[in-house]
């Protein structure tokens, strides 16, 4: 049956592609920018149309679709939009693929006082201006959207928009590469992603995967040793972004100026922010952009939609992610019921905008929910899940007191905890587990001696968590620096699942890392005092999940998550990117759970 269905689906898709090729004309042009640089652009315009149509623009560093353009429009992120009818525009940004100029990773916004300066905002502006003057049969309006880096380019276009830009949708855009997106989380460097992404983007003008000599990259990264060895042995100072990592280990002016939030001081055009609960790259970004714009949204033009997706998952089939099934296709729902009506309303005056402020998919119960604010404030009770002795997790306040009320483990940088099942394939490639690692069964690290776990009794009724989740740890270390990784996990019943492998499954719902040196300031790191109990607050971000009756809630704490997070030497050094082998040391970490030091996770219970 599966083979027959796949054959029918393939035939349907090919027929749709052929139909689009008959109805649309594809044109390749080089659009000049104000400084003379020409950007390669593909335009897909209907050969005949009973109405003047708006432009829908996607700017990208990953290459325009080319021969796959009609395939994208027939069965991808543009499928429902193609049915509605637009003039589609895809553009290579400066220095990428067929465009002229020099590529600069996350090019910083220009100084508006410099009338001759260029940035991604001016390039978007100049592109729209050219389209309006040179492409016939348009209605004078343009929209823009994109996922990931193209989402960030959409945000850049919002900063100083062309008057014809009437609606945008930033989707999985990074907001801050130091605090929560691709390259760092709370100051902890995302080693495997940062290394492989910078190599991919800056080795050639096109995408180029780093050439590992081992299939299991976990082994390769361990053998690399201190991350200072990457420049010494491989990059040789030729990757600008890697050099930025090394030269800016703290949250200095470089990272602050690259962050988008300081530039978002008004809602210039209607914006639909889109995020995925299981986005392995940019979950922080769209939530932060939405939150920032909300402060200025006097005309109610800032919206958000969050679903059970990995990075860009709403552009693909969404019935399941890994082994986690959602009972329907939330991706198709988003494209049909949210994205298509959004652009039709703003760009074509079609329909009514009946979209609530926030639309989020509640995992566990597998249902869409509407809210007038995100995170919601009404009907939410904030309750603390406390750590107790013997691995117990409960809402009861700890009563025990004394110096022995803690759990401990030895964190050894030489033997780090893998962040996903081994072998860990390279990030980029069809066989890679990277896109699905956030829904992997966490039993592969449960009961490791360097991973602590606390667990509730079986839930007698549903526990619905909707809003911001925050971990509060009271901890100490024998070292002078440490990473704290906290994971909130839904533990499935041990029996009764349709798929036997789901019996006892440990699904990670929320997670984050904090590098201790930045506990007080990301600009000015400070060492820890060995063996001193210190309070750490770790934002696990917002979520909407129902822990169903019969399930249990688990919290895991660990200090390595390799190689997605580089190994903390556990000895304070001024620049971790220059740390030497001797700086990496074992350390004993203690997590306290007493009346005086009640480690807990604060949940927004609905």
C-alpha positions in Angstrom: 0.0 0.0 0.0 2.8 2.4 0.9 4.5 1.8 -2.5 1.2 2.4 -4.4 0.6 5.6 -2.4 4.1 6.9 -3.1 3.7 6.2 -6.8 0.4 8.1 -6.9 1.9 11.0 -4.9 4.9 11.2 -7.3 2.6 11.1 -10.3 0.4 13.8 -8.8 3.5 16.0 -8.0 4.9 15.6 -11.5 1.6 16.5 -13.1 1.4 19.6 -10.9 5.0 20.6 -11.9 4.1 20.2 -15.6 1.0 22.3 -15.1 2.9 25.1 -13.4 5.6 25.0 -16.1 2.8 25.5 -18.6 1.2 28.4 -16.7 4.3 30.2 -15.5 7.2 31.7 -17.4 10.7 31.6 -15.7 13.1 34.5 -16.2 16.7 34.9 -15.0 17.9 38.4 -14.5 20.8 40.3 -12.9 19.3 43.1 -10.8 21.6 46.1 -10.2 21.9 47.4 -6.7 22.6 51.1 -5.9 26.4 50.5 -5.8 26.4 48.7 -9.1 26.6 45.1 -7.7 24.3 42.8 -9.6 22.2 40.1 -7.9 21.1 36.9 -9.7 17.3 36.7 -9.5 14.8 34.1 -10.8 11.3 35.4 -11.5 8.3 33.1 -12.0 5.4 35.0 -13.5 2.0 33.6 -14.8 1.8 33.6 -18.6 -1.8 34.7 -18.3 -3.7 36.1 -15.4 -7.1 37.6 -14.9 -5.7 40.0 -12.3 -2.6 41.9 -11.5 -0.6 40.0 -9.0 1.7 40.9 -6.1 5.3 39.8 -5.8 6.4 37.2 -3.3 10.1 37.4 -2.7 12.6 35.0 -1.1 16.2 36.1 -0.8 18.7 33.4 0.1 22.4 32.5 0.5 21.6 28.9 -0.4 21.1 29.2 -4.1 17.9 29.9 -6.1 15.8 26.8 -7.0 16.7 26.8 -10.7 15.4 23.6 -12.3 13.7 22.7 -9.1 11.6 25.8 -9.0 8.4 24.3 -10.3 9.0 21.3 -8.0 9.1 23.7 -5.0 6.0 25.4 -6.1 4.1 22.1 -6.8 4.9 20.4 -3.5 6.7 22.5 -1.0 6.6 25.7 1.0 5.0 27.5 -2.0 2.4 24.9 -3.0 -0.7 26.6 -1.6 0.6 30.1 -2.6 1.1 28.9 -6.2 -2.6 27.9 -6.3 -3.5 31.4 -5.1 -1.4 33.1 -7.7 1.7 35.4 -7.2 4.7 36.5 -9.1 7.4 34.5 -7.3 10.9 36.0 -7.0 14.0 34.1 -5.7 17.3 35.9 -5.3 20.9 35.0 -4.5 22.4 37.5 -2.0 25.7 39.2 -2.5 28.7 36.9 -3.1 26.6 33.7 -3.2 26.1 31.4 -6.2 25.5 33.5 -9.3 25.4 36.9 -7.7 28.2 39.5 -7.8 29.8 41.0 -4.8 31.3 39.8 -1.5 29.4 37.5 0.9 29.4 38.7 4.5 27.9 36.3 7.1 24.9 38.0 8.7 25.9 41.4 7.3 25.3 44.1 10.0 22.7 46.8 9.3 24.3 50.0 8.0 24.5 53.3 9.7 21.4 55.1 8.4 23.5 58.4 8.3 25.7 56.9 5.7 23.7 57.4 2.5 26.2 55.4 0.4 26.3 52.3 2.6 24.6 49.1 1.6 23.2 46.2 3.6 20.5 43.5 3.2 17.8 46.1 3.8 19.0 48.3 0.9 19.4 45.3 -1.4 15.8 44.2 -0.7 14.6 47.8 -1.3 16.5 48.0 -4.6 15.2 44.7 -5.7 11.6 45.7 -5.1 12.1 49.0 -6.9 13.6 47.2 -9.9 10.7 44.7 -10.0 8.1 47.4 -9.9 9.7 49.1 -12.9 10.6 46.1 -15.0 8.1 43.3 -14.5 4.6 43.8 -16.0 1.1 42.9 -14.6 1.8 43.5 -10.9 -0.5 45.2 -8.5 2.2 47.4 -6.9 2.5 45.2 -3.7 5.2 42.9 -2.5 5.5 40.3 0.2 8.6 38.6 1.5 9.2 35.4 3.4 11.9 32.8 4.1 13.1 30.2 6.5 16.3 30.4 8.5 18.8 32.7 6.9 16.2 33.8 4.4 14.0 34.5 7.4 16.7 36.8 8.8 16.9 38.5 5.4 13.2 39.1 5.7 13.7 40.7 9.0 16.4 42.9 7.5 13.9 44.0 4.8 11.5 45.1 7.6 14.0 47.5 9.2 13.8 50.1 6.4 11.2 48.7 4.0 10.3 49.7 0.5 6.8 51.4 0.5 5.5 48.5 -1.7 6.4 45.9 0.9 3.0 45.2 2.5 3.5 42.0 4.4 6.2 39.6 5.5 6.7 36.3 7.3 9.9 35.8 9.1 10.2 32.1 9.7 12.8 30.6 12.0 15.0 33.7 11.7 17.9 33.9 14.1 17.7 36.9 16.4 20.9 36.7 18.4 23.8 34.4 17.4 25.3 34.6 20.9 22.4 34.3 23.2 20.2 31.7 21.6 20.5 30.8 18.0 22.9 29.0 15.6 26.4 29.7 17.0 25.9 30.0 20.8 23.4 29.3 23.5 23.8 31.5 26.6 27.5 31.9 25.7 28.1 28.2 25.2 29.6 27.6 21.7 27.7 25.3 19.4 30.8 23.6 18.1 29.6 21.1 15.5 27.1 23.5 14.0 29.4 26.5 14.1 32.3 24.7 12.5 30.3 22.9 9.8 28.2 25.9 8.9 31.0 28.3 8.6 32.9 25.7 6.5 29.8 25.2 4.3 29.3 28.9 3.7 32.8 30.3 3.4 34.9 27.7 1.8 33.5 28.4 -1.7 30.9 30.6 -3.2 28.5 27.7 -3.1 27.7 25.3 -0.3 30.6 23.0 0.6 30.4 20.3 3.3 33.4 19.9 5.6 35.3 16.7 4.6 35.4 14.5 7.7 37.6 11.5 7.7 35.4 9.6 10.1 31.7 8.7 9.7 31.1 9.2 13.4 31.9 12.9 13.9 31.7 12.5 17.6 35.0 10.6 17.4 36.4 13.2 15.0 35.6 16.1 17.4 37.1 14.2 20.4 40.3 13.6 18.5 40.4 17.2 17.4 41.2 18.1 21.0 40.9 21.8 22.1 39.0 23.8 19.6 42.0 26.0 19.0 43.3 23.1 16.9 40.7 23.7 14.2 42.4 26.8 12.9 45.8 25.3 13.5 45.1 22.1 11.6 42.3 22.9 9.1 40.9 26.4 8.7 44.3 28.2 8.9 42.6 31.5 9.5 40.7 31.5 6.2 37.1 31.3 7.5 36.0 34.8 8.5 33.2 33.5 10.7 35.4 31.1 12.6 37.9 34.0 13.2 35.0 36.0 14.6 34.3 33.2 17.1 37.9 33.3 18.3 38.2 37.0 18.4 34.9 37.6 20.2 34.5 34.9 22.9 32.2 37.2 25.0 29.0 39.1 24.2 30.9 42.2 23.0 29.9 44.9 20.5 30.4 42.6 17.6 27.7 40.2 18.6 25.4 42.9 20.0 25.5 44.8 16.7 24.8 41.7 14.8 21.7 40.9 16.8 18.5 42.1 15.2 16.5 43.1 18.3 18.2 46.5 18.8 16.9 47.5 15.3 13.3 46.4 15.9 11.9 49.7 17.3 8.7 49.7 15.3 6.4 47.4 13.4 6.9 48.7 9.9 4.9 46.0 8.0 2.5 43.2 9.1 4.7 40.3 10.2 3.8 36.6 10.7 6.5 35.0 12.9 6.8 31.3 12.6 8.6 28.8 14.9 8.9 25.1 15.6 9.0 23.5 19.0 11.7 21.1 17.9 13.7 23.5 15.8 17.3 22.3 16.1 18.7 25.6 14.8 16.6 28.7 15.4 13.9 28.3 18.0 15.0 31.3 20.1 15.0 33.7 17.2 11.4 34.0 16.0 10.1 34.0 19.6 12.5 36.8 20.5 11.6 38.8 17.4 7.9 38.4 18.1 8.5 39.4 21.8 10.5 42.5 20.8 8.0 43.7 18.2 5.1 43.3 20.6 6.4 46.3 22.6 5.7 48.5 19.6 2.6 46.8 18.0 0.0 49.5 18.5 -1.8 48.5 15.3 -2.0 44.8 16.0 0.2 43.7 13.0 2.6 41.3 14.8 1.5 37.6 14.9 3.0 34.3 15.8 2.4 30.7 14.8 4.3 27.8 16.5 3.9 24.1 15.6 5.5 20.7 16.2 8.2 21.2 13.7 11.9 21.0 13.3 13.8 23.6 11.4 11.5 24.6 8.5 9.3 21.6 9.0 6.2 23.5 8.1 7.4 23.5 4.5 7.3 19.6 4.4 5.0 16.8 5.3 4.3 17.2 9.0 2.4 14.1 10.1 5.3 13.0 12.2 8.8 13.9 13.3 11.0 10.9 13.9 8.8 8.5 15.9 6.6 11.3 17.3 3.2 11.4 15.5 0.8 14.3 15.6 -2.4 12.8 14.4 -2.8 15.1 11.4 -0.5 17.2 9.2 0.1 20.5 11.1 2.4 21.6 8.3 -0.4 21.5 5.7 -2.7 23.2 8.2 -0.3 26.0 8.6 0.3 26.5 4.9 -3.4 26.3 4.0 -5.1 28.0 7.0 -2.5 30.5 8.2 0.2 31.3 5.7 -1.9 31.4 2.4 -4.7 33.5 4.0 -2.1 35.8 5.6 -0.5 36.9 2.3 -3.8 36.8 0.4 -5.3 39.3 2.9 -2.5 41.8 2.9 -1.3 41.6 -0.7 -4.6 40.9 -2.6 -7.3 42.2 -0.3 -8.8 38.8 -0.3 -10.8 37.3 2.6 -10.9 38.4 6.3 -8.0 38.3 8.7 -9.4 36.0 11.3 -6.0 35.0 12.6 -5.6 35.3 16.4 -2.5 36.9 17.9 -0.9 33.6 18.6 -1.6 30.1 17.2 0.3 27.3 18.8 0.1 23.5 18.4 -0.1 21.7 21.8 2.0 18.6 21.6 0.9 15.6 23.6 -2.8 16.3 23.0 -2.0 17.2 19.3 -4.4 20.1 18.9 -4.1 23.7 17.7 -4.9 26.4 20.2 -5.5 30.2 19.9 -4.3 32.9 22.3 -4.6 36.7 22.5 -1.0 36.9 23.7 2.1 34.7 23.8 3.0 33.6 26.3 -0.5 33.6 27.7 -1.1 35.1 31.1 -4.7 34.3 31.8 -5.5 31.0 33.5 -1.9 30.1 34.1 -0.6 28.9 37.5 3.2 28.9 38.0 4.2 25.8 39.9 7.6 24.5 40.9 8.7 20.9 40.3 11.3 20.3 43.0 14.2 17.8 43.0 14.2 15.3 45.9 16.3 12.4 47.1 16.3 9.1 45.3 15.6 10.7 42.0 12.1 11.9 43.0 10.5 14.9 41.2 7.4 16.5 42.7 5.5 19.7 43.4 6.2 19.2 47.2 8.6 21.7 48.7 11.8 20.0 50.0 11.8 19.7 53.8 15.1 18.0 54.2 18.1 20.2 55.3 21.7 19.5 55.6 25.0 19.5 53.8 24.3 16.0 52.3 21.2 17.0 50.4 22.6 16.9 46.9 23.2 14.7 44.0 26.6 14.7 42.3 28.5 13.4 39.3 32.0 13.7 37.7 32.1 15.6 34.5 35.1 14.5 32.4 35.8 16.5 29.2 37.7 13.5 27.8 34.5 11.4 27.9 31.6 13.8 27.1 27.9 12.9 26.9 26.8 12.8 23.2 23.9 15.0 22.3 22.3 12.4 20.1 22.7 8.7 19.4 26.0 7.6 18.0 27.2 7.4 15.3 26.7 11.1 14.9 26.8 11.8 11.2 27.9 15.1 9.7 25.3 17.8 10.1 24.6 18.2 6.4 23.7 15.2 4.3 20.6 13.1 3.6 21.4 10.4 6.2 22.1 12.8 9.0 20.1 12.5 12.2 20.6 16.3 12.9 17.1 17.4 11.8 15.5 15.0 14.3 17.7 14.9 17.3 15.5 17.0 19.6 12.9 14.2 19.5 15.3 11.3 20.0 14.6 8.9 22.9 16.7 10.2 25.9 17.1 6.7 27.3 20.4 6.5 25.5 21.9 8.7 28.2 19.6 7.9 31.1 21.4 6.3 34.1 24.8 7.4 32.8 27.0 8.3 35.8 27.4 11.9 34.5 23.7 12.5 33.9 21.3 13.1 36.8 17.6 12.3 36.6 14.5 13.1 38.7 11.1 11.7 37.9 7.5 12.2 39.1 5.0 9.5 39.9 2.7 8.4 37.1 0.4 11.3 36.4 -3.3 10.7 37.4 -4.5 13.5 35.1 -3.1 15.6 32.3 -0.5 18.2 33.2 -0.7 21.0 30.6 2.3 23.3 30.4 1.7 26.5 28.4 4.1 29.4 28.5 7.6 30.1 29.8 9.6 27.3 31.5 12.5 28.2 33.8 15.0 26.0 35.6 16.5 27.1 38.9 19.6 25.2 39.9 21.6 25.5 43.1 24.9 23.9 42.3 28.6 23.8 43.0 31.7 22.5 41.3 35.3 21.6 42.2 36.3 23.5 39.1 36.1 27.2 38.3 33.7 27.0 35.3 31.0 24.5 34.3 28.1 24.1 31.8 24.6 23.2 33.1 22.3 21.5 30.7 18.7 21.0 31.8 16.2 18.9 29.9 12.4 18.6 30.6 11.2 15.2 29.4 7.9 13.5 28.9 8.2 9.8 29.9 5.7 7.6 28.1 3.9 4.6 29.8 5.9 1.4 29.9 3.1 -0.5 28.2 0.3 -0.1 25.8 1.9 2.0 23.0 1.1 1.0 19.4 4.7 1.0 18.5 6.5 -1.1 21.1 9.6 1.1 20.8 7.5 3.9 22.3 6.9 2.1 25.5 8.9 4.1 28.1 10.0 6.6 25.5 11.7 9.7 26.9 10.7 12.7 24.7 12.6 15.9 25.4 10.1 18.8 25.6 12.3 21.8 26.6 16.1 22.1 27.0 18.9 24.6 27.3 22.5 25.1 28.3 24.1 27.8 30.5 27.8 28.4 30.6 28.5 29.3 34.3 31.0 32.1 33.5 28.1 34.1 32.1 25.7 33.6 35.0 25.9 37.3 35.9 26.9 39.0 32.6 27.4 37.8 29.0 29.8 40.7 28.5 32.0 40.1 31.5 32.6 36.4 32.4 33.5 35.5 35.9 35.0 32.3 37.3 33.2 30.2 39.9 34.5 29.8 43.4 35.3 26.0 43.8 32.8 24.2 46.1 30.7 27.3 46.6 26.9 26.8 46.1 25.7 29.2 43.4 22.2 29.9 42.0 21.8 29.5 38.3 18.7 30.5 36.3 18.2 28.8 33.0 15.5 29.9 30.6 14.0 26.8 28.9 11.8 29.1 26.8 8.1 28.8 26.1 6.2 25.7 25.2 2.7 24.2 24.8 2.7 20.6 25.8 0.3 18.2 27.6 1.9 15.5 29.7 -1.0 13.0 29.5 -2.4 10.9 32.3 -0.3 7.8 32.6 2.9 9.6 31.6 5.6 10.8 34.0 7.6 14.0 34.0 11.4 13.8 34.1 14.2 16.4 34.5 17.8 15.6 33.5 20.9 17.6 34.3 24.3 17.1 32.7 27.3 19.2 31.9 28.4 18.0 28.4 26.4 17.8 25.2 29.0 16.9 22.7 29.8 17.9 20.0 26.8 20.3 19.5 28.2 22.2 22.5 32.0 22.5 22.9 33.5 21.0 26.0 33.9 23.4 28.9 37.5 23.1 30.2 36.0 23.4 33.7 38.9 25.6 34.5 38.3 29.3 33.9 40.3 30.6 30.9 39.9 34.0 29.4 39.2 32.7 25.9 37.9 29.2 25.5 38.8 29.2 21.8 42.4 29.5 22.8 42.3 26.9 25.6 45.1 24.3 25.6 44.8 20.5 26.4 46.1 21.0 29.9 43.2 23.4 30.7 40.6 20.6 30.3 40.0 19.0 33.7 37.6 16.6 35.4 35.4 18.2 38.0 32.8 17.0 40.5 29.5 18.8 40.2 26.8 18.9 42.9 23.1 19.8 42.4 21.4 20.7 45.7 17.9 19.8 46.6 17.4 21.0 50.2 15.0 23.4 51.9 17.7 26.1 51.7 18.8 25.3 48.2 15.6 23.9 46.4 16.6 23.2 42.8 13.5 23.1 40.7 11.9 23.7 37.3 9.1 26.4 37.2 6.2 25.4 35.0 3.3 27.5 33.7 0.4 25.1 34.4 -2.8 25.6 32.6 
